[in-house]
Amino acid sequence: MQELEPQQLAKWLIGLGLGLVAVGILVFGLSKLGFFRLPGDLSFGGKNWRFFFPVTTCVLISLVMTFLFWLVRYFGRK
C-alpha cells in the first residue's frame, strides 16, 4: 500500500472537513423546511424521552443518492 505524504493527507482532511460542513449546512437547511418531518417518519416519546426515526426521509435520500451515483457512473463511462 502506498504511503500518503503530509501534503496529500492534509488535502484529504480539508476535503473531508469541507464535505462535512456542506452536509451539515444542507441538513440544517432541510430541517428548517420541514424535510425531516415527512409522513411515515416514526416518532415516539414519553414524559422525559423522545425517539425519532425518519423512515420516509431515509428512503427518499437513498433514492436520490442512487440516482446521483447512477448519473456519475453513466456519464463517467463516456
Secondary structure, 3 states (H helix, E strand, C coil): CCCCCHHHHHHHHHHHHHHHHHHHHHHHHHHHCCCCCCCCCEEEECCCCEEEECHHHHHHHHHHHHHHHHHHHHHHCC
